[in-house]
């Protein structure tokens, strides 16, 4: 579980402790470790557990032991170290204990010099969110807040500045910064611990997460990384609410996505659902960012007949629309997670993900009779650069069948269970 970097590192081909260790997010951990111990020892938990033992002038050596306080396991132990950096390979939450002794090589025994049980209370802890995407951040935020409350730590969350306005007043006990605002002189160079929230597709050794996210779901991977309860809850968000944007009842939809597999690929689906909603007396409002999205020969337009509220608008405005909507309908997208946080019922149409990948909703739509859940299959590596990614049936007549074969009648039956009861006068919009 531990990497070992010695003072003879040039001969052994290991990195110097003076060189920042890389992270998947492009932001290096502080160097050297930030916490001072006895006899010149420094340590921290900013890239797993790190302990730097200085060279001694008296000819004596070090004996170091690192343990997991919760399980009682000794994770690493070594005697006779002249100097060096011990750094754990595991970057997720482990409650480490560090013990260090000074040894007399002449057989005079050893003297304890450092015993430190990791304690996050009143300590500065950085939680870095790896991407700026809306859904991932909303999915992970409740677990970051739970971590702060459970440990009484001074938590700093590094995330997108576009998403930060949703959280700042909802979580007043947390400091929100963009990655660029993590001043190395003030935050990084004083942080006691750092944890990294992300989807680590190729982490076969489980150094960045204890269990593959594809097995537990997008949101719950944060609970495993941070060592908190996996119970799901929507993120708390706060935004200005001047009242209903429309007097009449309305439904919000979002049809666009970052990859074609995330779309509802039934060519008649949206048109039939929108016609049905209007027949029930609902106005239908599209709140996508882009009215048209795609690549090459494949382009997706927002459906005919919707009221167009697309555009590069603040997320707080989207949340306002969702708060007063009777329903949100869309794919496995950031706006679905925003709707859940805003308290709006959600109908989610997705075939490329397993339902466990997202929050539980009675409006989840999937066709089990087709190919499905490739996203959650560890054998299929998602390619973010391939807009037409369909790993099992690309360039065949089965491509994107997971949603292409979801009938509109099925979606309408699910919608009926979520909409408020009672007849409504049809609108002409």
Helices and strands as residue ranges (DSSP letters): E 2-6, H 9-12, E 35-36, G 38-40, E 42-44, E 50-53, E 61-68, E 74-81, E 84-88, E 96-103, E 110-117, E 124-129, H 134-151, E 154-158, H 161-167, E 175-177, G 179-181, I 184-188, E 193-197, H 213-216, H 220-226, E 250-254, G 260-262, H 269-279, E 283-286, E 292-295, E 298-301, E 307-308, H 315-323, E 328-330, H 334-341, E 346-349, G 355-357, E 364-365, G 374-376, H 401-404, H 408-418
